[in-house]
Amino acid sequence: MSKYNKLFSLLATFALSGAFAPVWGQTAAAPATTPATTASPTAAPTPVVTVDGLVDAYYSYNFTNSSNKVNGVGNVIGEGNNFFYNNVDNSFTLGLAEAKMTATLGQTSGHLVLAYGQESSLGLLYSGLDVLQAYVSYNPGQWTINAGRFVTWMGYEVIESNSNWNYSHSLLFTFIPLWHTGLSVNYAPSSTFNITGYAVDGNNNTQASPDGKNYGLEAIITPNSMWTITLNGLFGPAAGNAPASVFDNETNMTGEGIFVYKPDSMWSFALDAQYGMTSFASGATPSSGSYWGLALYGRDQIASDYAIALRLEDVTDSGELGYSVFNGTSYVSGSIYEATLTLEHNFSTNLLSRLEGRYDTNSVPTGVGTATAAADLYANGTASSQFTATASMVFSY
């Protein structure tokens, strides 16, 4: 019952925010008369406040392992939590409710994003209404400086499903962070190029590693209306809300190239290529782990209110990062694959519906030690692959 109370409180917060937004944007009225001997007071500038957000709900069914109540791939997080975000099987589920508030005053602005839903999947680790983003921004001309908590620059897909081409998230989405706390500086000298540098405390956490900060870079090149090229990087020690000894001398590095091609108003294509490596503490066995992955996207805008999208993925893990089998002595590398087909229909500009089928499989060795591919990759599964179907509705405002 407490979850329903929290959801009711969230919806009430949304309503009150929308009701008072016009009031926040009003300017102070000037006095009716001004004494001749007194200078006319100047009304204090008032920020312009905007409020928007979304409510995302879905129903998912696992045709392969329907008795497990979860959809999942990978044994790091376990029990399907890294199947973003439609990981609950055979249940009507609130995937995400989000309220975004922005206050702008001249060259400065403040941003607040509240999230309610599957918080463990968001990396927030709390229950109830959580702060997903909270940062201040300063934009003097070609520069933009952000400080606070903000979502990651890594990856082609974002947290909000209605901004992606598919409803479920990619396998590569599970390998990158979701949010950071820190500082970013963007320089945009032209409409065809901009670059951003980042210094953050870590990944999905509020404190830095004892070994230092994480640093990132993003360069976006738009040579013409058809092509967008994004080059991303993230480097630094592992960090999290855990004892320092867990992360001592461990270094992560991720590089990424994203290529988007839109030849006309109907067709869109994208390729996300990632490579990541982790160097473990000195003397550890193994000394390092790595992965690489490719995600290929295609989308056809069939009509103004209908579209279809296909995603194909191949991710290979060297053996230490979760998609692997331990043979009693060392980890054995393997690959995982997925194909997702999504049909979407816009009932209106604010209401998006999707029907999606997804097939996951792998080439992880079976019969190694006491583990099997099914047990390692699909939450309590009995097969080395799984097929899921999801129906979703997203209302945005």
N, C-alpha and C positions, 0 to 999 in steps of 0.2 A: 504493500500500500504506500510505503514511503516513496517509491519510485514514481507513482502516479501523482503524489503531492508535489514532488520536485518538478515533474513535467508541467503540472498546472501552474506552479509558481513561475516557471520559465515562460509559459505562454502569456501569463499576466504581465510579466516584465516586458515582453515584446509589445503588448497592447499599450501599456503605459508609455513606453518609449515613443511609439508612433503618435500617441495622442499629444504628447508634450513637445514633439519636435518642432511644430510651428511656433510654439511659444518661445523655445530656445532661440529661434532665428530672428525674433523681433528685436528691433532697436529701441533704445530708451526714447520716450517722447520729450521734445524740447519744452521748456517752461513757457507758459502762456505769455508772460511779460518779463522783460529784463530791465532792471533799474539802469538808468543811464550811466551811473557811476560804477557799475559792476561789469566786468568783461563777461561776454556770453560763454557759458560753460560748454565744453565740447563733450559730446556723448562718447563714452568709452566704446571702443570697437567690440562688436559681438561676433563670436565665431558662428560660422554656418555649420549646422549639424545635420548629418544625413544618417538614416537608420535603414538597414536592409538585412536580409538573411535568408534562411531556407529551413524547410522541414523535409526530411528524407526518410521514407519508409519502404520496406521491401518484404517479400516472401521468397524464401529460397528452399529448394528441395534437392537433396543429394540422392541420386538414383543408384549409386554404387554402395555407399555406406550409410544408408538412411537411419539405421538404428543408433548412430553415434551422436546425433543431435548437433554435430559441428561439421563444418567444411574446413579443411586445412591442408596445407602443404608445408613440410619442414618440421624439424624436431628441436629447433632452438627455443622458440617461444612456446610451442606445443599446443595441442588441443585446438588447432585451427585458428588461433588468434592472429596469425600472420597471413590469413586469407582475407585481404582487405576488400570491403568491410563486411560483405555479406557472408559472415562466417557462422551464423546461426541457422541451423537446418530445421525445416518443417515448422516454422513459426513466423507469425506476423511480428516484425521487429522494427523498432525505431532505430534506424542506422545513425542519424545525426540530426540534431536541431541546432541551428546556429543563428546568432544575432550579431550583426556588425554595426558598430557606431563609429563615425568619423567626425571630428570637429576641426574645421579649417579656419585659420585666422591669418590672412596674408600669406607669408611664405612658410608658415609653420602649421602643423596639424598633429592631432593625437588620434590613435587608432586602438579600438578595443573590440576583440572578437570573443564572444562567449560560446561555449560548445556544451551540448548535452547529448548523451547517447552512449556509444560503445567506447568509453574513455580509455579502457585498457589498450584498445587498438590504436588510439590516438597517442599513446605513449605518455598520457597524463597521469595514469596510475591512481586516479582518485575516482570517487563516485559523486554523482550530482552535477551541478553546474560548474564548469571549469573555464579557466582563462586559457584560450588557445593562443591568442596574440594580444599583446599590449605594448605599443611602442610609440615613440614620438618621432616626428619627421621634420626636417628643415630643407627647403628647396629654393636656394638662391640661384636662379638661372639654370645653368647646365649641370649643376651639382644637386644631389639629393643625399642627405645624411639621415640614417635611421638608427635609433638606439632603443633597446628593450628586448622583448620576446617577439619573434617573428617566424613565419613558416620558412622551410628550407628553400634554397634556390636550386637544389639538385632535383633531377628527374623531369620527365616529360609530363607526367600526370600530377595532379594536385589532390588534396584531400577531398574537396567537394566533388561529388560524382557528376553533377550536372555540367561541370566545366570540362569533363573528359569525354572521349568518344565512346567508351564502354562504361558499363555500370560498375562491374567488379574492377579491382585494381590489378596491375601487372605483377608478375613475380619480381621484376626489378624494383618495384616500389617498396618491397620488403627489405631491400638491401641498403636503402638510403635513410637518413634521418627524416623526421617530420618537422621539427622545429628547433630553434636555437635561441639562446639568450646572448646578446652581444651588440656589435656595432657593424654597420655597413656604410660604405661610401660609394656612390654611383656618379659616373661622369658620362654625360650624353652630349658629345659635341655636334652630333647630327642625327637625322632621322634614320640613318643607315647603320649606325654603330653606337654602342654604349658598353661600358665596362664597369663592373662592380667588384670591390674588394671587401672581404669579411674578416672580422676577428670575433670569435665566439667562445663561450665557455665549454661547448661540447655539443652533443647530440641528444635531444630529448631530455635535457636535464637543466638544472638551475645553478650548478656549481661547476667550476673548472676542475680538470684533472690535476693532481699534484705535480704532474710533469709539464704543465703549461696549457696554453690556449690552442684552439683549433683555428686554422686559417683557410679561407676559401676565395675563389675567383670565378666570376661569370663574365663572359664576353658574348654579346649578341650582335650578329652581323645580318643585315637585311639588304642584300645587293639590289633587289627589285621586288615587285609586288608578289612574285611567285615563290621566292625562296626566303627561308629564315634559318640561320645556322647559329647554334648555341654551343659554346664550349664551357664546361663546368669542371671545377676541381675542388677537392676538400682534403686537407692534410692536417694531422696532429695526433696527439695522444688520445687514447680512449678516455672517456669521462662519463661520470654518472653519479647518482646519489647512492654511493656504496663505499665501503672501506677503501682507503687509498691503495692498500696492498693488492686489491683485485686488478687494478689498472696500471700498476707500476711498470714503466718501461715498455708499454705496449703502444705501438704506433699504427694508425690507420691512414690509408691513402686511397682516394677514389677519383678516377678521371672519367669524363663523360662527354660524348658528342651527340647532339640532337639536330637532326636535319628534317625540316618541314617543307613540303612542296605542294603548292596549291595552284594547279594549272588553270582552273576556271572556278566558277561559282558552285559547281556540282561536286567535283572530285578534290580530295585532300589525301596526302600521304605523309607518313612520318617514320623516321628510324631513330631509335634510342639505343646507343651502344655504350656499355659501361665496362670498366675494369676496376677491380678493387683488390687491395692487398693489406694484410695485417701482419706486422712483425711482433711476435710475442716476446715476453721478458727473456733476458739473457739466460741461457741454460735450459729453457723450456723445450719440451718435445711435443709436437714439432716446433721448429723455430719460426715458421710463418705459414700463412694460409692466403689463398687468393680465389677470386672468382671472375668470370667474365660473362656477359650476357648481351643478347640482341633482342629487341622488340620491334616488330614491323607492324605498322598501322595503315589501314586504308578506310576511307569513309566516302560514301556516296549520298549526296543530298538529293534523294529521289524526287521530292516535292517540297514545297515550302514548309510543310508540317510533318514530313516523313524523311527518315534517314536510316541507313544501314551501315554498320561498321564492323570490321574484322581486325583482330589482333592475333599475331603469331609470335611465340617466344621460345627462346632456347637459352638456358642458363646452365653453366658448368661450374661446379665447385671443386676445388682441389682436394677437399676432404675434411676441412677443419671448421667450416663456417655454417654447417647445419644440414646441407643436402648431401649426406654422406652416410657411410656405414663404418663402424669401428670393428676391426677384425680381431681385437684382443691385443694387438701390438701397435697398429697404426691405423689411420683413416684411409679409406679407399674412395677415390674421387668418383663423381658421377654427374649426370646431366638430368635436368628436368625440362619439360616442355609443356606448353599450354596453347590452346586455340580457343578464341572467344568470338562469338558472333552475336551482335546486338542490333535489335530493331527498335527504333525510337519513334514516338509520335508526340507532337506538341498539341495538347488540347487547347492551349492558349499560350500567350507569351510568358505566363507565370507557372504553368503546370506541364511538366514533362513526364511522360511514361516510357518505360523500357521493358522489353522482354528479351532475355538473354540466355544463351546456352554456352556452357564452358566445359572443355575436356582437358584434363590434366593427366600427364603420364610421365614416366621417367626411365632412365637407363642405369639407375643405381644398381650395383651388383646385389644379387640375392644369395642367401645361404652363406653369408660371410660371418663367421663367429656364430653368435646366437641371434643376430639381427636379420630382418628381412626388409626389402624395399618398402613393402606395404606398411609395416609397423613404423618404419622410420619416417615415411613421407606423408602418410594420410592418417589423420588422427584415429588411432585404434582401428585402422582399416584392415580389410582382408583381401585387398586387391592392389596391384601395382599401378592402378589408374583410377580416375573417378570422373563422373559426369554430373554436373550440377545445372539446374535451371533456376533463374531468378526473374521475378516480376517486381518492378519498382515504380514508385511515384515520388516526384520531387516538386514541392511547391516553393517558389522563390518570390521574394517581395522586396 
